[in-house]
Amino acid sequence: MGILFLCILFNAIIGVIFKMFHRYNIDNVQAIVFNYITCIIVATAVQREIPISSNLSEQPWLYYAAGLGLFFIIVFNTLAVTMQYFGIVIGTVFQKMSLIAPTLLAILVYDEPGSVFKWIGIATALIAIILLNYEKSDANAQTTQQRNATMWIFPIATFLGSCVIDSGFYYIEKNNFADNGDIGFIATLFLFTSIYGLIILFFRLVRQQSIFAWNNVVAGIALGIPNFFAIYLLILALQQGWGGSVVFPVNNVGILVLSAFFGILIFRERITGYRITGFLLALTSILLITY
């Protein structure tokens, strides 16, 4: 359980770093690209050698790493549009609801135990996610009815893409494609993501949609260190015998609880009745799922 707690902690730290980006005028795309490059460097330091295999074509997870790397970039962009157009609340809810996919995959396909307590815990977790992110919209906020219906493709794509990523990690672990938190797989995943990101960044710079700045590199390094360990520890947690139907709900709800705590402590975000209820439901869901 200690590995899963550390995974939750590093993910919550990532949220704090993202919140700091706006304060220091960080270019998200540039920082994200250098974040993935940093992840490869950290993986090399942990492995004490270059973790990317010279015979990648022989690795059973090669195509999964390439595919997941592409989804990392896609989900980042759809999530950004979702948060800009619909707000952080809806964006976060659609992203974190992805716990449904690997949990159902674990229970329905891989026959992990699906007790009444676990099903109630999963439902409670979804309610907790909504309440932890819920805020009453002010009078000047744009209503859902006024939004262009076609824009809903972005939160839906965020949800589906996040489902693919979480399910992909679970599938890879369940089929023993990346044993013992295979750093080679993780580093290769970040390598593909870096390549996709550099291509996007190149076109943004050519079209003058972005201007290179060293503070974006520093931000990317600060983000990349906890980002590597968040992915690495997630894979290790899946290999501790808890099962995907436990790891993903507890991980996602735990991230929201700790992120909300950091928001209140560091950024002085206000405590609402909805958030208090969300906290209690989140803790209840974790107890039910791990029971």
Sequence and secondary structure as in RCSB ss.txt:
>XXXX:A:sequence
MGILFLCILFNAIIGVIFKMFHRYNIDNVQAIVFNYITCIIVATAVQREIPISSNLSEQPWLYYAAGLGLFFIIV
FNTLAVTMQYFGIVIGTVFQKMSLIAPTLLAILVYDEPGSVFKWIGIATALIAIILLNYEKSDANAQTTQQRNAT
MWIFPIATFLGSCVIDSGFYYIEKNNFADNGDIGFIATLFLFTSIYGLIILFFRLVRQQSIFAWNNVVAGIALGI
PNFFAIYLLILALQQGWGGSVVFPVNNVGILVLSAFFGILIFRERITGYRITGFLLALTSILLITY
>XXXX:A:secstr
 HHHHHHHHHHHHHHHHHHHHHHTT  HHHHHHHHHHHHHHHHHHHHTS  S TTGGG TTHHHHHHHHHHHHHH
HHHHHHHHHHH HHHHHHHHHGGGHHHHHIIIIIS     HHHHHHHHHHHHHHHHHT     TTS  GGGS GG
GGHHHHHHHHHHHHHHHHHHHHHHTTSSTTS HHHHHHHHHHHHHHHHHHHHHHHHTTS    HHHHHHHHHHHH
HHHHHHHHHHHHHTTTS HHHHHHHHHHHHHHHHHHHHHHHS     HHHHHHHHHHHHHHHHHH 
